[in-house]
Amino acid sequence: MYPRTVIVKEDREVEIWPMSADDAPALLEFYRSLPQEDLLYLRDDVTKPASMNRWVETIESEQGWHLLAGYEGRIIADGELDHQFYGWSRHVGEMRIVVDPSFRGSGLSMLIAQEVLAQAADEGLHKVMVQMMVDQHSALHLFKKLGFRHEAILTEHVQDQHGQLRDLVIMAYFIQNFLGHYDLQEHAEGPPDLLR
């Protein structure tokens, strides 16, 4: 199934593949290339090598999975799924997606989200969560289209890199809904297009 080439808006050919340790330097370069305002919405400072090292550790322990997208020799997107092996939330995963500004609105975010949900299904997870700030309108719109539902708004729950307090939105998707939709599609490869 991977690596695989997909076509996004403007007939651009994008390759997608699961991250390995060898991808860490290029992924670090991707995050360092993002506009400063994008970094305000990220939970960790992913412009430091230590963040990549942690991600490699989670991949190697199978508690984390990253799907990368590349175009013309550079990484342009990162979709992440992580979960715990133990505890009362071991059936719950968390998804995060970051896409290069030049590929936003191309359909790549939707495609990566569908792939991450398919991975969650493969891993036997029951539920996938996403967290974002209330003013991340494009992300909210994307996850609503996918079928995620609001679970909570936590007031002044996050503090951005400038020290400003912001409200946090938590949304959830139940994997059984994805599997039910997938069963109805009859696609031989990959997850269904949930917008059709």
N, CA and C atoms as a LAMMPS dump frame, in Angstrom:
ITEM: TIMESTEP
0
ITEM: NUMBER OF ATOMS
588
ITEM: BOX BOUNDS ff ff ff
-5.0000000000000000e+02 5.0000000000000000e+02
-5.0000000000000000e+02 5.0000000000000000e+02
-5.0000000000000000e+02 5.0000000000000000e+02
ITEM: ATOMS id mol type element x y z
1 1 1 N 0.817 -1.199 0
2 1 2 C 0 0 0
3 1 3 C 0.859 1.262 0
4 2 1 N 1.998 1.22 0.638
5 2 2 C 2.912 2.366 0.67
6 2 3 C 4.289 1.915 0.204
7 3 1 N 5.051 2.83 -0.382
8 3 2 C 4.696 4.197 -0.747
9 3 3 C 3.689 4.199 -1.89
10 4 1 N 2.963 5.301 -2.005
11 4 2 C 1.924 5.396 -3.016
12 4 3 C 1.882 6.812 -3.563
13 5 1 N 1.569 6.936 -4.822
14 5 2 C 1.431 8.251 -5.448
15 5 3 C -0.045 8.603 -5.561
16 6 1 N -0.39 9.809 -5.153
17 6 2 C -1.769 10.295 -5.246
18 6 3 C -1.767 11.605 -6.029
19 7 1 N -2.892 11.907 -6.63
20 7 2 C -3.034 13.141 -7.404
21 7 3 C -3.906 14.104 -6.611
22 8 1 N -3.406 15.319 -6.41
23 8 2 C -4.182 16.339 -5.718
24 8 3 C -4.491 17.466 -6.702
25 9 1 N -5.113 18.495 -6.21
26 9 2 C -5.55 19.613 -7.058
27 9 3 C -4.412 20.124 -7.93
28 10 1 N -4.771 20.552 -9.139
29 10 2 C -3.823 21.029 -10.151
30 10 3 C -2.953 19.897 -10.692
31 11 1 N -3.467 18.659 -10.561
32 11 2 C -2.792 17.47 -11.101
33 11 3 C -1.365 17.301 -10.582
34 12 1 N -1.156 17.686 -9.33
35 12 2 C 0.165 17.488 -8.74
36 12 3 C 0.27 16.081 -8.173
37 13 1 N 1.355 15.4 -8.498
38 13 2 C 1.604 14.044 -8.019
39 13 3 C 2.353 14.103 -6.701
40 14 1 N 1.737 13.549 -5.667
41 14 2 C 2.295 13.572 -4.32
42 14 3 C 2.518 12.139 -3.876
43 15 1 N 3.665 11.887 -3.292
44 15 2 C 3.945 10.556 -2.765
45 15 3 C 3.655 10.535 -1.272
46 16 1 N 3.04 9.471 -0.782
47 16 2 C 2.775 9.315 0.648
48 16 3 C 3.424 8.026 1.135
49 17 1 N 3.945 8.087 2.361
50 17 2 C 4.611 6.911 2.945
51 17 3 C 4.704 7.087 4.456
52 18 1 N 4.789 5.991 5.219
53 18 2 C 4.951 6.081 6.666
54 18 3 C 6.365 6.546 7.014
55 19 1 N 6.459 7.386 8.015
56 19 2 C 7.748 7.917 8.447
57 19 3 C 8.637 6.817 9.01
58 20 1 N 9.931 6.926 8.714
59 20 2 C 10.954 6.104 9.361
60 20 3 C 11.981 7.047 9.988
61 21 1 N 12.906 6.489 10.719
62 21 2 C 13.931 7.307 11.366
63 21 3 C 14.716 8.128 10.348
64 22 1 N 14.895 7.594 9.157
65 22 2 C 15.654 8.302 8.125
66 22 3 C 14.979 9.583 7.66
67 23 1 N 13.674 9.698 7.891
68 23 2 C 12.927 10.882 7.45
69 23 3 C 13.045 12.053 8.419
70 24 1 N 13.587 11.826 9.611
71 24 2 C 13.59 12.871 10.643
72 24 3 C 14.234 14.181 10.191
73 25 1 N 15.414 14.182 9.553
74 25 2 C 16.007 15.453 9.132
75 25 3 C 15.127 16.235 8.149
76 26 1 N 14.539 15.539 7.176
77 26 2 C 13.682 16.224 6.203
78 26 3 C 12.402 16.72 6.849
79 27 1 N 11.879 15.971 7.815
80 27 2 C 10.673 16.414 8.508
81 27 3 C 10.966 17.642 9.365
82 28 1 N 12.119 17.669 9.996
83 28 2 C 12.528 18.841 10.757
84 28 3 C 12.62 20.054 9.84
85 29 1 N 13.167 19.872 8.654
86 29 2 C 13.266 20.967 7.679
87 29 3 C 11.874 21.464 7.282
88 30 1 N 10.925 20.517 7.112
89 30 2 C 9.547 20.906 6.787
90 30 3 C 8.968 21.807 7.871
91 31 1 N 9.086 21.396 9.123
92 31 2 C 8.51 22.204 10.2
93 31 3 C 9.203 23.553 10.328
94 32 1 N 10.489 23.593 10.085
95 32 2 C 11.206 24.867 10.147
96 32 3 C 10.827 25.803 9.005
97 33 1 N 10.266 25.253 7.935
98 33 2 C 9.877 26.072 6.778
99 33 3 C 8.491 26.688 6.927
100 34 1 N 7.731 26.248 7.94
101 34 2 C 6.361 26.742 8.094
102 34 3 C 6.35 28.196 8.525
103 35 1 N 5.324 28.948 8.138
104 35 2 C 5.197 30.329 8.616
105 35 3 C 5.108 30.374 10.141
106 36 1 N 5.593 31.445 10.716
107 36 2 C 5.62 31.564 12.176
108 36 3 C 4.226 31.44 12.779
109 37 1 N 3.209 31.961 12.093
110 37 2 C 1.853 31.9 12.653
111 37 3 C 1.337 30.464 12.731
112 38 1 N 1.804 29.592 11.833
113 38 2 C 1.399 28.181 11.894
114 38 3 C 1.946 27.514 13.148
115 39 1 N 3.137 27.907 13.541
116 39 2 C 3.775 27.282 14.703
117 39 3 C 3.033 27.597 15.996
118 40 1 N 2.253 28.673 15.998
119 40 2 C 1.482 29.03 17.195
120 40 3 C 0.482 27.942 17.549
121 41 1 N 0.026 27.188 16.539
122 41 2 C -1.033 26.202 16.751
123 41 3 C -0.497 24.811 17.092
124 42 1 N 0.804 24.659 17.147
125 42 2 C 1.379 23.343 17.41
126 42 3 C 1.668 23.173 18.893
127 43 1 N 1.408 21.982 19.387
128 43 2 C 1.519 21.696 20.821
129 43 3 C 2.964 21.784 21.306
130 44 1 N 3.897 21.281 20.51
131 44 2 C 5.307 21.271 20.886
132 44 3 C 6.111 22.121 19.915
133 45 1 N 7.312 22.481 20.328
134 45 2 C 8.218 23.186 19.431
135 45 3 C 8.883 22.14 18.538
136 46 1 N 8.302 21.949 17.367
137 46 2 C 8.779 20.906 16.46
138 46 3 C 9.88 21.417 15.536
139 47 1 N 10.432 22.563 15.841
140 47 2 C 11.56 23.064 15.062
141 47 3 C 12.886 22.662 15.697
142 48 1 N 12.826 21.827 16.74
143 48 2 C 14.041 21.371 17.421
144 48 3 C 14.249 19.879 17.179
145 49 1 N 15.498 19.452 17.004
146 49 2 C 15.772 18.027 16.762
147 49 3 C 15.218 17.1 17.841
148 50 1 N 15.107 17.584 19.08
149 50 2 C 14.603 16.734 20.162
150 50 3 C 13.189 16.235 19.862
151 51 1 N 12.38 17.069 19.21
152 51 2 C 11.02 16.644 18.86
153 51 3 C 11.054 15.486 17.879
154 52 1 N 11.93 15.561 16.889
155 52 2 C 12.046 14.47 15.914
156 52 3 C 12.527 13.197 16.599
157 53 1 N 13.46 13.346 17.532
158 53 2 C 13.964 12.171 18.256
159 53 3 C 12.838 11.484 19.029
160 54 1 N 11.957 12.29 19.666
161 54 2 C 10.822 11.712 20.4
162 54 3 C 9.885 10.978 19.451
163 55 1 N 9.646 11.57 18.288
164 55 2 C 8.758 10.929 17.323
165 55 3 C 9.336 9.615 16.825
166 56 1 N 10.639 9.596 16.563
167 56 2 C 11.278 8.352 16.133
168 56 3 C 11.113 7.288 17.216
169 57 1 N 11.256 7.683 18.478
170 57 2 C 11.083 6.73 19.579
171 57 3 C 9.666 6.17 19.62
172 58 1 N 8.658 7.038 19.402
173 58 2 C 7.275 6.544 19.429
174 58 3 C 6.997 5.627 18.248
175 59 1 N 7.599 5.91 17.101
176 59 2 C 7.427 5.037 15.937
177 59 3 C 8.05 3.675 16.206
178 60 1 N 9.254 3.699 16.769
179 60 2 C 9.947 2.438 17.03
180 60 3 C 9.247 1.604 18.101
181 61 1 N 8.559 2.288 19.039
182 61 2 C 7.808 1.56 20.077
183 61 3 C 6.381 1.226 19.629
184 62 1 N 6.017 1.695 18.418
185 62 2 C 4.699 1.477 17.815
186 62 3 C 3.578 2.187 18.564
187 63 1 N 3.914 3.2 19.342
188 63 2 C 2.886 4.034 19.972
189 63 3 C 2.542 5.241 19.102
190 64 1 N 3.319 5.446 18.06
191 64 2 C 3.055 6.558 17.155
192 64 3 C 3.253 6.13 15.714
193 65 1 N 2.544 6.805 14.822
194 65 2 C 2.62 6.516 13.387
195 65 3 C 2.476 7.835 12.657
196 66 1 N 3.384 8.099 11.745
197 66 2 C 3.331 9.326 10.942
198 66 3 C 3.226 8.95 9.476
199 67 1 N 2.312 9.597 8.777
200 67 2 C 2.205 9.459 7.33
201 67 3 C 2.719 10.753 6.719
202 68 1 N 3.768 10.646 5.929
203 68 2 C 4.368 11.821 5.308
204 68 3 C 3.93 11.928 3.853
205 69 1 N 3.911 13.161 3.359
206 69 2 C 3.637 13.415 1.949
207 69 3 C 4.796 14.223 1.386
208 70 1 N 5.224 13.855 0.187
209 70 2 C 6.341 14.552 -0.439
210 70 3 C 6.002 15.006 -1.846
211 71 1 N 6.619 16.111 -2.235
212 71 2 C 6.425 16.663 -3.575
213 71 3 C 7.741 17.287 -4.019
214 72 1 N 8.213 16.855 -5.169
215 72 2 C 9.455 17.374 -5.751
216 72 3 C 10.612 17.347 -4.756
217 73 1 N 10.729 16.224 -4.05
218 73 2 C 11.885 16.011 -3.199
219 73 3 C 11.829 16.619 -1.817
220 74 1 N 10.681 17.164 -1.429
221 74 2 C 10.573 17.742 -0.084
222 74 3 C 9.28 17.291 0.569
223 75 1 N 9.302 17.229 1.894
224 75 2 C 8.107 16.87 2.645
225 75 3 C 7.157 18.058 2.68
226 76 1 N 5.878 17.781 2.418
227 76 2 C 4.888 18.853 2.388
228 76 3 C 3.746 18.623 3.373
229 77 1 N 3.731 17.48 4.05
230 77 2 C 2.664 17.228 5.02
231 77 3 C 3.059 16.11 5.965
232 78 1 N 2.461 16.169 7.155
233 78 2 C 2.692 15.163 8.19
234 78 3 C 1.364 14.872 8.869
235 79 1 N 0.942 13.612 8.803
236 79 2 C -0.241 13.174 9.536
237 79 3 C 0.186 12.225 10.635
238 80 1 N -0.245 12.481 11.852
239 80 2 C 0.223 11.711 13.008
240 80 3 C -0.937 11.021 13.714
241 81 1 N -0.69 9.792 14.144
242 81 2 C -1.617 9.061 15.003
243 81 3 C -0.811 8.525 16.17
244 82 1 N -1.226 8.843 17.384
245 82 2 C -0.542 8.232 18.526
246 82 3 C -1.549 7.751 19.56
247 83 1 N -1.111 6.775 20.36
248 83 2 C -1.972 6.224 21.401
249 83 3 C -1.116 5.507 22.422
250 84 1 N -1.699 5.26 23.566
251 84 2 C -1.016 4.557 24.644
252 84 3 C -1.356 3.07 24.601
253 85 1 N -0.416 2.24 25.009
254 85 2 C -0.659 0.806 25.074
255 85 3 C -1.393 0.395 26.346
256 86 1 N -1.288 1.224 27.405
257 86 2 C -1.836 0.857 28.701
258 86 3 C -2.766 1.956 29.204
259 87 1 N -3.564 1.609 30.218
260 87 2 C -4.44 2.595 30.834
261 87 3 C -5.842 2.551 30.269
262 88 1 N -6.694 3.361 30.848
263 88 2 C -8.11 3.288 30.5
264 88 3 C -8.453 3.946 29.17
265 89 1 N -7.478 4.611 28.547
266 89 2 C -7.721 5.206 27.218
267 89 3 C -6.886 4.536 26.137
268 90 1 N -6.506 3.295 26.351
269 90 2 C -5.65 2.626 25.37
270 90 3 C -6.38 2.35 24.052
271 91 1 N -7.703 2.475 24.059
272 91 2 C -8.488 2.266 22.842
273 91 3 C -8.679 3.56 22.052
274 92 1 N -8.087 4.657 22.539
275 92 2 C -8.284 5.977 21.938
276 92 3 C -6.977 6.463 21.326
277 93 1 N -7.059 6.936 20.098
278 93 2 C -5.901 7.54 19.441
279 93 3 C -6.111 9.028 19.262
280 94 1 N -5.034 9.725 18.975
281 94 2 C -5.132 11.157 18.693
282 94 3 C -4.473 11.441 17.351
283 95 1 N -5.156 12.219 16.537
284 95 2 C -4.684 12.567 15.203
285 95 3 C -4.254 14.034 15.161
286 96 1 N -3.156 14.275 14.438
287 96 2 C -2.723 15.65 14.148
288 96 3 C -2.279 15.696 12.691
289 97 1 N -2.602 16.784 12.004
290 97 2 C -2.228 16.946 10.598
291 97 3 C -1.662 18.341 10.389
292 98 1 N -0.524 18.413 9.701
293 98 2 C 0.074 19.695 9.33
294 98 3 C 0.421 19.621 7.845
295 99 1 N -0.02 20.626 7.086
296 99 2 C 0.182 20.647 5.633
297 99 3 C 0.83 21.963 5.223
298 100 1 N 1.762 21.875 4.3
299 100 2 C 2.404 23.062 3.735
300 100 3 C 1.348 24.027 3.205
301 101 1 N 1.506 25.333 3.441
302 101 2 C 0.492 26.302 2.991
303 101 3 C 0.17 26.206 1.507
304 102 1 N 1.15 25.874 0.669
305 102 2 C 0.91 25.819 -0.775
306 102 3 C 0.057 24.616 -1.192
307 103 1 N -0.197 23.687 -0.266
308 103 2 C -1.02 22.524 -0.568
309 103 3 C -2.336 22.518 0.204
310 104 1 N -2.608 23.577 0.932
311 104 2 C -3.888 23.65 1.625
312 104 3 C -4.992 23.944 0.613
313 105 1 N -6.104 23.263 0.761
314 105 2 C -7.188 23.407 -0.202
315 105 3 C -7.029 22.512 -1.415
316 106 1 N -6.002 21.657 -1.409
317 106 2 C -5.74 20.784 -2.557
318 106 3 C -6.404 19.419 -2.424
319 107 1 N -6.968 19.129 -1.255
320 107 2 C -7.512 17.805 -0.987
321 107 3 C -6.539 16.91 -0.242
322 108 1 N -5.298 17.384 -0.041
323 108 2 C -4.285 16.557 0.62
324 108 3 C -4.623 16.333 2.093
325 109 1 N -5.124 17.353 2.782
326 109 2 C -5.48 17.192 4.2
327 109 3 C -6.541 16.109 4.375
328 110 1 N -7.554 16.133 3.523
329 110 2 C -8.618 15.132 3.593
330 110 3 C -8.07 13.734 3.341
331 111 1 N -7.215 13.615 2.338
332 111 2 C -6.653 12.312 2.003
333 111 3 C -5.828 11.765 3.166
334 112 1 N -4.994 12.613 3.757
335 112 2 C -4.157 12.159 4.876
336 112 3 C -5.027 11.771 6.061
337 113 1 N -6.062 12.559 6.341
338 113 2 C -6.953 12.239 7.458
339 113 3 C -7.607 10.884 7.256
340 114 1 N -8.039 10.583 6.039
341 114 2 C -8.654 9.29 5.751
342 114 3 C -7.657 8.15 5.948
343 115 1 N -6.426 8.374 5.521
344 115 2 C -5.388 7.358 5.693
345 115 3 C -5.106 7.11 7.176
346 116 1 N -5.089 8.183 7.957
347 116 2 C -4.838 8.034 9.394
348 116 3 C -5.988 7.281 10.057
349 117 1 N -7.22 7.55 9.654
350 117 2 C -8.355 6.805 10.194
351 117 3 C -8.262 5.321 9.819
352 118 1 N -7.813 5.042 8.597
353 118 2 C -7.644 3.652 8.191
354 118 3 C -6.573 2.972 9.044
355 119 1 N -5.503 3.695 9.35
356 119 2 C -4.465 3.142 10.219
357 119 3 C -5.014 2.88 11.618
358 120 1 N -5.835 3.798 12.12
359 120 2 C -6.45 3.61 13.437
360 120 3 C -7.309 2.349 13.451
361 121 1 N -8.035 2.124 12.354
362 121 2 C -8.845 0.906 12.247
363 121 3 C -7.954 -0.33 12.241
364 122 1 N -6.857 -0.261 11.491
365 122 2 C -5.921 -1.4 11.431
366 122 3 C -5.327 -1.708 12.798
367 123 1 N -5.123 -0.685 13.61
368 123 2 C -4.535 -0.869 14.934
369 123 3 C -5.569 -1.262 15.984
370 124 1 N -6.831 -1.368 15.571
371 124 2 C -7.876 -1.803 16.486
372 124 3 C -8.355 -0.742 17.448
373 125 1 N -8.121 0.516 17.123
374 125 2 C -8.59 1.59 18.005
375 125 3 C -10.098 1.76 17.863
376 126 1 N -10.711 2.254 18.911
377 126 2 C -12.166 2.446 18.945
378 126 3 C -12.548 3.885 18.611
379 127 1 N -11.671 4.817 18.945
380 127 2 C -12.025 6.231 18.874
381 127 3 C -10.773 7.039 18.54
382 128 1 N -10.956 8.088 17.742
383 128 2 C -9.857 8.99 17.412
384 128 3 C -10.26 10.417 17.784
385 129 1 N -9.36 11.09 18.484
386 129 2 C -9.6 12.458 18.932
387 129 3 C -8.761 13.431 18.121
388 130 1 N -9.26 14.648 17.985
389 130 2 C -8.454 15.763 17.482
390 130 3 C -8.655 16.936 18.425
391 131 1 N -7.617 17.729 18.582
392 131 2 C -7.68 18.929 19.411
393 131 3 C -7.176 20.104 18.598
394 132 1 N -7.866 21.233 18.688
395 132 2 C -7.444 22.433 17.96
396 132 3 C -7.994 23.662 18.661
397 133 1 N -7.421 24.787 18.343
398 133 2 C -7.913 26.034 18.908
399 133 3 C -9.159 26.475 18.152
400 134 1 N -10.005 27.259 18.82
401 134 2 C -11.311 27.596 18.251
402 134 3 C -11.213 28.418 16.97
403 135 1 N -10.079 29.101 16.748
404 135 2 C -9.972 29.913 15.545
405 135 3 C -9.289 29.186 14.389
406 136 1 N -9.081 27.889 14.524
407 136 2 C -8.547 27.102 13.413
408 136 3 C -9.713 26.632 12.536
409 137 1 N -10.3 27.576 11.817
410 137 2 C -11.553 27.333 11.1
411 137 3 C -11.43 26.268 10.012
412 138 1 N -10.322 26.273 9.267
413 138 2 C -10.162 25.276 8.197
414 138 3 C -10.09 23.868 8.769
415 139 1 N -9.374 23.709 9.87
416 139 2 C -9.265 22.394 10.501
417 139 3 C -10.624 21.94 11.026
418 140 1 N -11.349 22.844 11.658
419 140 2 C -12.681 22.502 12.161
420 140 3 C -13.58 22.046 11.017
421 141 1 N -13.524 22.761 9.903
422 141 2 C -14.344 22.413 8.741
423 141 3 C -13.972 21.036 8.195
424 142 1 N -12.664 20.766 8.096
425 142 2 C -12.2 19.47 7.602
426 142 3 C -12.733 18.333 8.449
427 143 1 N -12.574 18.441 9.768
428 143 2 C -12.961 17.319 10.624
429 143 3 C -14.476 17.168 10.71
430 144 1 N -15.217 18.252 10.577
431 144 2 C -16.676 18.126 10.498
432 144 3 C -17.073 17.345 9.25
433 145 1 N -16.416 17.632 8.122
434 145 2 C -16.725 16.91 6.881
435 145 3 C -16.43 15.427 7.021
436 146 1 N -15.381 15.107 7.756
437 146 2 C -15.016 13.706 7.958
438 146 3 C -16.001 12.973 8.865
439 147 1 N -16.771 13.719 9.642
440 147 2 C -17.722 13.085 10.55
441 147 3 C -17.348 13.168 12.012
442 148 1 N -16.289 13.918 12.332
443 148 2 C -15.954 14.139 13.745
444 148 3 C -17.04 14.991 14.391
445 149 1 N -17.266 14.757 15.682
446 149 2 C -18.279 15.498 16.437
447 149 3 C -17.633 16.199 17.615
448 150 1 N -18.157 17.378 17.925
449 150 2 C -17.654 18.14 19.075
450 150 3 C -17.911 17.37 20.369
451 151 1 N -16.903 17.315 21.21
452 151 2 C -17.057 16.698 22.522
453 151 3 C -16.911 17.717 23.64
454 152 1 N -16.063 18.735 23.43
455 152 2 C -15.859 19.716 24.499
456 152 3 C -15.158 20.948 23.957
457 153 1 N -15.393 22.069 24.65
458 153 2 C -14.591 23.278 24.466
459 153 3 C -14.034 23.634 25.839
460 154 1 N -12.716 23.678 25.933
461 154 2 C -12.05 23.995 27.19
462 154 3 C -11.578 25.442 27.136
463 155 1 N -12.145 26.268 28.007
464 155 2 C -11.88 27.697 27.978
465 155 3 C -10.467 28.025 28.459
466 156 1 N -9.773 28.844 27.654
467 156 2 C -8.414 29.301 27.977
468 156 3 C -7.522 28.141 28.42
469 157 1 N -7.602 27.059 27.681
470 157 2 C -6.916 25.826 28.073
471 157 3 C -5.485 25.743 27.534
472 158 1 N -5.214 26.447 26.444
473 158 2 C -3.871 26.408 25.862
474 158 3 C -3.265 27.805 25.846
475 159 1 N -1.947 27.816 25.871
476 159 2 C -1.208 29.075 25.836
477 159 3 C -0.266 29.015 24.636
478 160 1 N -0.438 29.947 23.693
479 160 2 C 0.403 29.891 22.502
480 160 3 C 1.802 30.429 22.801
481 161 1 N 2.633 30.453 21.796
482 161 2 C 4.026 30.819 21.995
483 161 3 C 4.218 32.282 22.371
484 162 1 N 3.163 33.086 22.207
485 162 2 C 3.215 34.486 22.629
486 162 3 C 2.624 34.691 24.018
487 163 1 N 2.187 33.581 24.634
488 163 2 C 1.613 33.676 25.966
489 163 3 C 0.127 33.958 25.983
490 164 1 N -0.513 34.028 24.812
491 164 2 C -1.947 34.307 24.749
492 164 3 C -2.74 33.044 25.073
493 165 1 N -3.742 33.176 25.94
494 165 2 C -4.599 32.041 26.289
495 165 3 C -5.682 31.862 25.233
496 166 1 N -5.92 30.615 24.861
497 166 2 C -6.891 30.318 23.806
498 166 3 C -7.773 29.143 24.223
499 167 1 N -8.996 29.136 23.679
500 167 2 C -9.92 28.035 23.933
501 167 3 C -9.549 26.839 23.059
502 168 1 N -9.721 25.65 23.607
503 168 2 C -9.384 24.411 22.909
504 168 3 C -10.655 23.639 22.575
505 169 1 N -10.783 23.219 21.327
506 169 2 C -11.902 22.388 20.874
507 169 3 C -11.434 20.932 20.811
508 170 1 N -12.235 20.025 21.355
509 170 2 C -11.951 18.589 21.267
510 170 3 C -13.077 17.944 20.462
511 171 1 N -12.685 17.203 19.423
512 171 2 C -13.639 16.499 18.569
513 171 3 C -13.263 15.025 18.535
514 172 1 N -14.239 14.181 18.225
515 172 2 C -13.99 12.735 18.241
516 172 3 C -14.677 12.045 17.072
517 173 1 N -14.079 10.927 16.685
518 173 2 C -14.622 10.089 15.613
519 173 3 C -14.571 8.639 16.082
520 174 1 N -15.668 7.924 15.917
521 174 2 C -15.709 6.53 16.318
522 174 3 C -15.393 5.653 15.102
523 175 1 N -14.378 4.82 15.235
524 175 2 C -13.846 4.047 14.118
525 175 3 C -14.896 3.138 13.503
526 176 1 N -15.856 2.67 14.282
527 176 2 C -16.905 1.821 13.718
528 176 3 C -17.651 2.55 12.604
529 177 1 N -17.805 3.869 12.732
530 177 2 C -18.454 4.644 11.678
531 177 3 C -17.631 4.598 10.396
532 178 1 N -16.315 4.692 10.545
533 178 2 C -15.42 4.625 9.393
534 178 3 C -15.502 3.246 8.738
535 179 1 N -15.473 2.192 9.557
536 179 2 C -15.516 0.839 9.016
537 179 3 C -16.838 0.572 8.313
538 180 1 N -17.939 1.056 8.89
539 180 2 C -19.237 0.877 8.261
540 180 3 C -19.309 1.56 6.916
541 181 1 N -18.741 2.766 6.847
542 181 2 C -18.736 3.494 5.576
543 181 3 C -17.825 2.789 4.578
544 182 1 N -16.699 2.301 5.077
545 182 2 C -15.739 1.614 4.201
546 182 3 C -16.352 0.351 3.6
547 183 1 N -17.113 -0.383 4.406
548 183 2 C -17.74 -1.605 3.913
549 183 3 C -18.712 -1.321 2.771
550 184 1 N -19.312 -0.146 2.804
551 184 2 C -20.289 0.196 1.775
552 184 3 C -19.613 0.631 0.475
553 185 1 N -18.347 1.089 0.549
554 185 2 C -17.639 1.589 -0.618
555 185 3 C -17.108 0.432 -1.44
556 186 1 N -16.608 -0.334 -1.672
557 186 2 C -16.038 -1.443 -2.374
558 186 3 C -14.769 -0.989 -3.051
559 187 1 N -13.933 -0.282 -2.327
560 187 2 C -12.641 0.128 -2.886
561 187 3 C -11.633 -0.981 -2.643
562 188 1 N -10.892 -1.306 -3.651
563 188 2 C -9.886 -2.351 -3.507
564 188 3 C -8.663 -1.844 -2.751
565 189 1 N -8.355 -0.565 -2.883
566 189 2 C -7.165 -0.028 -2.231
567 189 3 C -7.527 1.246 -1.493
568 190 1 N -6.936 1.402 -0.312
569 190 2 C -7.03 2.662 0.416
570 190 3 C -8.392 2.899 1.028
571 191 1 N -8.504 3.948 1.839
572 191 2 C -9.755 4.288 2.494
573 191 3 C -10.717 4.938 1.514
574 192 1 N -12.001 4.997 1.83
575 192 2 C -12.971 5.596 0.93
576 192 3 C -12.846 7.1 0.919
577 193 1 N -13.397 7.698 -0.132
578 193 2 C -13.531 9.147 -0.17
579 193 3 C -14.8 9.485 0.589
580 194 1 N -14.644 9.987 1.795
581 194 2 C -15.807 10.189 2.676
582 194 3 C -16.669 11.357 2.247
583 195 1 N -16.211 12.121 1.248
584 195 2 C -17.017 13.253 0.799
585 195 3 C -17.996 12.841 -0.303
586 196 1 N -17.869 11.638 -0.839
587 196 2 C -18.771 11.221 -1.93
588 196 3 C -20.036 10.604 -1.389
